[in-house]
């Protein structure tokens, strides 16, 4: 599926689609002529699955957002506390003349102790205490503390909630792809037109699902919803013509 089938931006295209779908829905309803659906139109089941997936995704998002806000209020914004270290300032010597030269840098210890914090794992590697008996063991322990500070340690509420949200989002992307189900009745055509006209989560219409272990998206996606909205509208037009024929 091409990712660049139009010069319009995705959001501009998607923004125009619901209005078009909404305009088409009344016409489809008029074409029903008061007839009820015959048999079980599969499109209604697809719509219900999508409603449930959307509801579950919003719920998981709200929980994750709340837990993240709670964690954000509790953790030290300066970073994970490493301890107190001798304060070091840097003094530059040498003068620049007409020719470029690299100045000399000298470390100057002030004699004071100051706290240090880690905001990334590299900060731990760069701040091993002088005279540390086992630097590797110290760094391993501090990395565990860093994971707790960041809220990303396995099993933390924030981490579990985020994983649940990710899983719910994958189900929603898959359920959105299933909306491309061909109706077997005009009632189904009208129902799907009405539903997509009111569903405005633009990102879902362009999201992809990759293999769980494909973090760099090197393989084709399992589900690619780019252009799905347009495909559904074209499918509905064909279904209407086929049913009325």
LUMSE-543252 format. One line per field, with one value per atom (N, C-alpha, C): residue number from 1; x negated, z negated, y. Coordinates in steps of 0.05 Angstrom, whole numbers, plus 5000, padded with zeros to 4 digits. Each point is the difference from the previous one (the first is absolute). Layout:
BEGIN
seq <- (NUM:...)
u <- (X:...)
w <- (Z:...)
v <- (Y:...)
REM end
This chain:
BEGIN
seq <- (1:1:1:2:2:2:3:3:3:4:4:4:5:5:5:6:6:6:7:7:7:8:8:8:9:9:9:10:10:10:11:11:11:12:12:12:13:13:13:14:14:14:15:15:15:16:16:16:17:17:17:18:18:18:19:19:19:20:20:20:21:21:21:22:22:22:23:23:23:24:24:24:25:25:25:26:26:26:27:27:27:28:28:28:29:29:29:30:30:30:31:31:31:32:32:32:33:33:33:34:34:34:35:35:35:36:36:36:37:37:37:38:38:38:39:39:39:40:40:40:41:41:41:42:42:42:43:43:43:44:44:44:45:45:45:46:46:46:47:47:47:48:48:48:49:49:49:50:50:50:51:51:51:52:52:52:53:53:53:54:54:54:55:55:55:56:56:56:57:57:57:58:58:58:59:59:59:60:60:60:61:61:61:62:62:62:63:63:63:64:64:64:65:65:65:66:66:66:67:67:67:68:68:68:69:69:69:70:70:70:71:71:71:72:72:72:73:73:73:74:74:74:75:75:75:76:76:76:77:77:77:78:78:78:79:79:79:80:80:80:81:81:81:82:82:82:83:83:83:84:84:84:85:85:85:86:86:86:87:87:87:88:88:88:89:89:89:90:90:90:91:91:91:92:92:92:93:93:93:94:94:94:95:95:95:96:96:96:97:97:97:98:98:98:99:99:99:100:100:100:101:101:101:102:102:102:103:103:103:104:104:104:105:105:105:106:106:106:107:107:107:108:108:108:109:109:109:110:110:110:111:111:111:112:112:112:113:113:113:114:114:114:115:115:115:116:116:116:117:117:117:118:118:118:119:119:119:120:120:120:121:121:121:122:122:122:123:123:123:124:124:124:125:125:125:126:126:126:127:127:127:128:128:128:129:129:129:130:130:130:131:131:131:132:132:132:133:133:133:134:134:134:135:135:135:136:136:136:137:137:137:138:138:138:139:139:139:140:140:140:141:141:141:142:142:142:143:143:143:144:144:144:145:145:145:146:146:146:147:147:147:148:148:148:149:149:149:150:150:150:151:151:151:152:152:152:153:153:153:154:154:154:155:155:155:156:156:156:157:157:157:158:158:158:159:159:159:160:160:160:161:161:161:162:162:162:163:163:163:164:164:164:165:165:165:166:166:166:167:167:167:168:168:168:169:169:169:170:170:170:171:171:171:172:172:172:173:173:173:174:174:174:175:175:175:176:176:176:177:177:177:178:178:178:179:179:179:180:180:180:181:181:181:182:182:182:183:183:183:184:184:184:185:185:185:186:186:186:187:187:187:188:188:188:189:189:189:190:190:190:191:191:191:192:192:192:193:193:193:194:194:194:195:195:195:196:196:196:197:197:197:198:198:198:199:199:199:200:200:200:201:201:201:202:202:202:203:203:203:204:204:204:205:205:205:206:206:206:207:207:207:208:208:208:209:209:209:210:210:210:211:211:211:212:212:212:213:213:213:214:214:214:215:215:215:216:216:216:217:217:217:218:218:218:219:219:219:220:220:220:221:221:221:222:222:222:223:223:223:224:224:224:225:225:225:226:226:226:227:227:227:228:228:228:229:229:229:230:230:230:231:231:231:232:232:232:233:233:233:234:234:234:235:235:235:236:236:236:237:237:237:238:238:238:239:239:239:240:240:240:241:241:241:242:242:242:243:243:243:244:244:244:245:245:245)
u <- (4983:5017:4982:5005:4984:5005:4979:5003:5003:4997:5001:5017:5026:5018:5012:4995:5011:4982:5003:4983:5012:5025:5013:4987:4998:4990:5020:4990:5018:5023:4992:5021:5020:4991:5019:5019:4989:5017:5020:4990:5018:5021:4992:5020:5023:4994:5021:5017:4990:5014:5026:4999:5025:5023:4994:5021:5013:4982:5010:5017:4990:5015:5027:5000:5025:5020:4990:5018:5012:4984:5010:5020:4998:5016:5030:5010:5029:5010:4984:5007:5003:4981:5001:5025:5007:5023:5025:5002:5023:5003:4977:5001:5011:5001:5010:5030:5014:5028:5016:4990:5014:4995:4982:4995:4981:5005:4982:4978:4978:4978:5010:4991:5006:4977:5003:4979:4981:4977:4979:4979:5001:4980:4974:4978:4975:4989:5008:4989:5008:5023:5009:4983:4992:4982:4973:4990:4975:5001:5023:5004:5000:5014:5000:4973:4984:4973:4983:5004:4985:5008:5026:5009:4988:4999:4989:4970:4986:4971:4994:5016:4996:5004:5021:5006:4978:4990:4978:4975:4994:4976:5001:5024:5003:4996:5011:4998:4971:4986:4972:4983:5006:4986:5004:5024:5006:4985:4999:4986:4970:4989:4972:4993:5016:4995:5002:5019:5003:4976:4991:4977:4975:4997:4976:5000:5023:5002:4993:5009:4994:4970:4988:4972:4984:5009:4986:4999:5021:5002:4981:4995:4985:4970:4992:4972:4985:4974:4983:4993:5009:4995:4971:4983:4972:4986:5013:4989:4998:4988:4996:4976:5003:4978:4977:4976:4977:4984:5002:4984:4985:4984:4984:4972:4991:4974:4984:4973:4984:5006:5004:5007:4974:5004:4978:5008:4983:5004:4977:5006:4980:4989:4974:4986:4986:5004:4988:4976:4978:4976:4992:4982:4992:5016:4989:5013:5002:5021:5003:4986:4985:4987:5012:4985:5010:5003:4985:5001:5018:5016:5018:4983:5006:4986:5020:4995:5018:4990:5017:4991:4997:4984:4996:5023:5009:5021:4989:5005:4991:5023:5000:5020:4991:5019:4995:5020:4990:5018:5004:5026:5006:4998:5000:4999:5028:5021:5027:5012:5020:5015:5027:5008:5025:5015:5027:5016:4999:5001:5002:5024:5011:5023:4996:5014:4999:5027:4999:5025:4999:4977:4997:4979:5000:4981:4971:4994:4972:4990:5018:4993:4989:5010:4991:4971:4996:4973:4979:5008:4981:4996:5013:4999:4994:4984:4992:4982:5007:4984:4971:4983:4972:4995:4983:4994:5021:5020:5021:4988:5006:4988:5009:5025:5010:5018:4987:5015:5023:4997:5021:5024:4995:5022:5015:4984:5012:5018:4990:5016:5025:4998:5024:5021:4992:5019:5012:4985:5010:5019:4995:5018:5027:5000:5026:5015:4985:5012:5010:4985:5008:5026:5003:5025:5024:4995:5022:5006:4979:5005:5015:4993:5013:5028:5007:5026:5001:4977:5000:4991:4997:4992:5023:4993:5020:5018:5026:5020:5010:4988:5009:5028:5017:5027:4999:4982:4998:4993:4981:4991:5022:5013:5022:5023:5007:5022:4993:4975:4992:5001:4991:5001:5029:5018:5028:5011:4992:5010:4989:4975:4989:5015:5006:5015:5028:5013:5027:4999:4979:4998:4996:4985:4996:5027:5016:5026:5018:4998:5016:4991:4974:4990:5011:4999:5010:5030:5015:5029:5007:4984:5005:4997:4979:4996:5023:5013:5023:5025:5000:5023:5002:4979:5002:5013:5023:5017:5023:5003:5020:5028:5017:5028:5015:5020:5016:5028:5006:5026:4996:5020:4999:5000:5013:4999:4972:4984:4973:4983:5005:4986:5005:5026:5007:4988:5000:4989:4970:4985:4971:4994:5015:4996:5004:5022:5005:4978:4991:4980:4973:4990:4975:5002:5024:5004:4997:5006:4998:4974:4984:4975:4977:4988:4981:4972:4993:4973:4981:4990:4985:4977:4985:4976:5006:5022:5006:5004:5009:5004:4973:4978:4974:4980:5008:4980:4994:4978:4991:4994:5001:4992:4978:4977:4977:4997:4983:4994:4990:5006:4992:4970:4984:4971:4987:5017:4990:5001:4982:5000:4993:4983:4991:5017:5022:5019:4985:4983:4984:5016:5021:5016:5027:5014:5026:5019:5017:5019:5020:5010:5021:5026:5004:5024:4991:5008:4994:5026:5008:5025:4998:4976:4997:5018:5017:5018:5025:5004:5023:5026:5001:5025:5010:4982:5007:5009:4986:5007:5028:5007:5027:5022:4995:5020:5003:4979:5001:5015:4994:5013:5030:5008:5028:5015:4987:5012:5005:4980:5003:5022:5001:5020:5028:5003:5026:5010:4982:5006:5008:4984:5005:5027:5006:5024:5025:4998:5023:5005:4978:5003:5015)
w <- (5000:5000:5000:5018:5001:4977:4990:4977:5010:5026:5011:5025:4998:5023:5006:4985:5005:4990:5011:4991:4976:4994:4976:4975:4979:4975:4989:4984:4989:4984:4984:4982:5017:5022:5016:5014:5010:5013:4981:4976:4981:4990:4997:4991:5019:5026:5020:5003:4993:5003:4984:4973:4985:5011:5010:5011:5024:5017:5024:4993:4980:4991:4988:4985:4987:5021:5022:5021:5015:5002:5015:4984:4973:4984:5004:5000:5004:5026:5021:5026:4999:4985:4998:4984:4979:4984:5017:5017:5018:5019:5008:5019:4987:4974:4986:5006:5004:5005:4978:4975:4977:4996:5016:4997:4977:4984:4979:5011:4984:5009:5001:5021:5003:4991:4981:4990:4982:4995:4983:5018:5001:5016:4983:5010:4985:4992:5014:4994:4972:4991:4973:4978:5004:4981:4999:5024:5002:4986:5002:4987:4970:4990:4971:4989:5015:4991:4999:5018:5000:4977:4994:4977:4974:4997:4975:4999:5023:5000:4995:5010:4996:4970:4989:4972:4982:5005:4985:5002:5024:5005:4984:5000:4985:4971:4990:4971:4992:5017:4994:5002:5019:5002:4976:4990:4976:4976:4996:4977:5002:5024:5004:4995:5010:4997:4971:4985:4971:4984:5006:4985:5007:5025:5007:4986:4998:4986:4970:4988:4972:4996:5018:4999:5004:5018:5006:4976:4984:4976:4978:5000:4978:5005:5026:5004:5002:4993:5000:5028:5008:5028:5006:4979:5005:5009:4994:5008:4976:5005:4978:4984:4974:4983:5000:5006:5000:4974:4986:4976:5001:4980:5000:5011:5016:5013:4997:5000:4999:5024:4994:5022:5016:5026:5019:5019:5002:5020:5021:5023:5021:5007:5002:5006:5027:5017:5027:5000:5011:5002:5029:5006:5028:5013:5019:5013:5030:5012:5029:5013:5020:5016:5028:5019:5027:5010:4988:5008:4980:5010:4983:4983:4974:4983:4979:4990:4980:4973:4984:4973:4982:4980:4980:4979:4992:4980:4974:4978:4974:4981:4986:4979:4974:4988:4975:4979:4979:4979:4980:4995:4982:4970:4994:4972:4989:5016:4990:5011:4987:5009:5011:5023:5012:5009:5000:5009:5030:5010:5029:5005:5024:5008:5028:5005:5026:5014:5024:5017:5024:5003:5020:4991:5010:4991:5003:5020:5003:4976:4986:4976:4979:4999:4980:5007:5025:5008:4996:5002:4998:4972:4980:4973:4980:5008:4980:4979:4974:4979:5000:4993:4998:4979:5006:4981:4997:5018:4999:5002:4981:5000:5023:5009:5022:5018:5019:5017:5015:5010:5015:4983:4976:4982:4992:4996:4993:5022:5025:5023:5004:4996:5003:4979:4976:4979:5007:5009:5007:5024:5018:5023:4991:4980:4989:4987:4985:4988:5021:5022:5021:5013:5004:5011:4982:4974:4981:5001:5002:5002:5026:5021:5026:5002:4982:5002:5021:5011:5022:4991:4973:4991:5005:5007:5007:4976:5005:4980:4985:5007:4987:5011:4984:5009:5027:5002:5024:5024:4996:5022:5008:4981:5006:5014:4991:5012:5029:5004:5027:5019:4991:5016:5007:4980:5005:5021:4999:5019:5028:5002:5025:5012:4984:5009:5009:4986:5007:5026:5004:5025:5024:4996:5022:5007:4980:5006:5015:4993:5013:5029:5005:5028:5016:4989:5014:5004:4980:5003:5021:5002:5020:5028:5004:5026:5007:4980:5005:5008:4997:5009:5031:5013:5029:5007:4986:5005:5019:5021:5020:4989:4999:4991:5020:4990:5018:5003:4986:5001:5002:5010:5000:4972:4981:4972:4990:5008:4992:5012:5025:5013:4985:4993:4985:4973:4986:4974:4999:5019:5000:5008:5019:5007:4976:4985:4977:4979:4997:4979:5006:5025:5006:5002:5005:5000:4973:4979:4973:4986:5013:4987:5011:4983:5009:4989:4991:4990:5024:5010:5025:5000:4978:5000:5005:4990:5003:5030:5016:5028:5015:4988:5013:4985:4979:4983:5012:4991:5008:4975:5005:4979:5012:4985:5008:4982:5008:4983:4973:4978:4974:4997:5015:4997:5022:5016:5021:4992:4981:4988:5021:5019:5020:5026:4999:5023:5026:4999:5023:5018:4989:5016:5006:5021:5006:4977:4995:4977:5004:4977:5001:5009:4990:5008:5007:5023:5008:5008:4983:5004:5016:5011:5016:5025:5004:5022:4996:4975:4995:5003:4991:5002:5029:5018:5029:5010:4992:5009:4991:4975:4990:5016:5006:5015:5028:5013:5026:4999:4978:4997:4996:4984:4995:5026:5017:5025:5017:5001:5016:4988:4973:4987:5006:4999:5006:5028:5019:5028:5003:4987:5002:4987:4977:4986:5015:5010:5015:5026:5011:5026:4996)
v <- (4976:5024:5025:5019:5024:5018:5012:5019:5028:5005:5027:5000:4995:4998:5027:5020:5027:5021:5024:5023:5013:4993:5011:4988:5016:4989:4980:4981:4980:5012:5019:5012:5016:5014:5015:4981:4977:4980:4988:4993:4987:5019:5025:5020:5003:4997:5003:4975:4977:4975:4998:5006:4997:5016:5024:5017:4987:4988:4987:4976:4985:4976:5008:5021:5009:5008:5013:5009:4976:4978:4977:4984:5000:4983:5003:5025:5004:4988:5003:4989:4969:4988:4971:4992:5015:4994:5003:5020:5004:4977:4989:4977:4975:4999:4977:4996:5021:4998:4987:5003:4989:4971:4987:4972:4995:4979:4993:4981:4997:4983:4971:4986:4972:4983:4983:4983:5015:4989:5012:5013:5027:5014:5001:4990:4999:5027:5021:5026:5010:4992:5009:4988:4975:4987:5014:5009:5014:5027:5013:5026:4996:4980:4995:4993:4984:4994:5025:5018:5025:5018:5001:5016:4990:4974:4988:5006:4997:5005:5029:5018:5028:5007:4989:5005:4990:4976:4988:5016:5010:5017:5026:5013:5025:4996:4977:4994:4995:4985:4994:5025:5018:5025:5017:5002:5016:4990:4974:4988:5006:4996:5005:5029:5018:5028:5008:4989:5007:4990:4975:4989:5015:5009:5015:5027:5013:5025:4997:4978:4995:4995:4984:4995:5026:5017:5025:5018:4999:5017:4990:4974:4988:4998:4997:4996:5026:5000:5024:5008:5023:5009:5004:5003:5004:4974:4977:4975:4981:4977:4980:5008:5002:5009:4979:5010:4982:5002:5022:5005:5026:5005:5025:4994:5019:4997:5026:4998:5024:5018:5025:5019:5006:4998:5005:5022:5020:5020:4999:5011:4998:5027:5001:5025:4997:5019:5000:5019:4990:5017:5001:5019:5004:5022:5012:5022:4994:5011:4997:5023:4994:5022:4999:5008:4999:4972:4982:4972:4985:4982:4984:4981:4999:4981:4990:4976:4988:5008:5013:5008:4976:5002:4979:5002:4976:4999:4988:5013:4990:4996:4978:4995:5013:5014:5014:4990:4987:4990:5023:5006:5022:4993:4975:4991:4996:5006:4997:4974:4990:4976:5010:4990:5007:4975:5002:4977:4997:4975:4996:4982:5003:4985:4988:4979:4987:5003:5010:5002:4982:4985:4980:4980:4976:4979:5009:5017:5009:5016:5014:5015:4982:4975:4981:4991:4994:4991:5022:5025:5022:5010:4988:5010:4978:4981:4979:5014:4995:5014:4992:5019:4994:4979:4981:4979:4979:4999:4980:4972:4983:4973:4983:5002:4984:5018:5014:5019:4987:4976:4987:4993:4991:4994:5026:5021:5026:5010:4998:5009:4983:4974:4983:5008:5005:5008:5027:5019:5026:4999:4982:4997:4989:4983:4990:5023:5017:5023:5020:5002:5018:4991:4974:4989:5006:4998:5007:5030:5017:5029:5007:4987:5006:4988:4981:4987:4979:4992:4980:4973:4996:4974:4980:4976:4979:4996:5001:4995:5025:5024:5024:5007:5013:5007:5016:5019:5016:4983:4982:4983:4980:4988:4981:5014:5024:5016:5007:5008:5007:4976:4977:4976:4992:5004:4994:5019:5025:5020:4993:4992:4992:4976:4981:4976:5008:5018:5010:5015:5015:5016:4981:4979:4980:4988:4993:4989:5020:5025:5021:5003:5000:5002:4977:4976:4976:5001:5010:5002:5021:5021:5020:4989:4983:4987:4983:4988:4982:5015:5027:5015:4999:4991:4997:4973:4996:4976:5007:4986:5006:4994:5020:4995:4983:4985:4984:5012:5022:5013:5030:5014:5029:5011:4986:5009:4999:4980:4998:5023:5007:5022:5026:5005:5024:5000:4977:4998:5006:4989:5005:5028:5012:5028:5018:4995:5017:4997:4975:4995:5014:4997:5012:5031:5009:5029:5012:4985:5011:4992:4983:4992:5017:5016:5020:4997:4976:4996:4996:5023:5000:4980:4999:4983:4971:4990:4972:4992:5019:4994:4998:5007:4999:4984:4986:4986:4972:4989:4974:4982:4974:4981:4983:5000:4984:4976:4982:4977:5010:4986:5009:5004:4983:5002:5018:5013:5017:5029:5007:5027:5022:4993:5019:5001:4985:4999:4992:4980:4992:4981:4988:4982:5013:4991:5012:4997:5020:4998:4978:4989:4980:5014:5024:5016:5028:5010:5027:5014:5019:5014:5025:5005:5024:4998:5020:5000:4983:4990:4982:5015:5025:5015:5001:5006:5002:4973:4979:4973:4992:5008:4993:5015:5025:5015:4988:4992:4988:4973:4985:4974:5004:5020:5006:5008:5015:5008:4975:4982:4976:4981:4999:4983:5011:5026:5012:4993:5003:4994:4971:4982:4971:4993:5010:4993:5010:5025:5011:4987:4989:4986:4974)
REM end
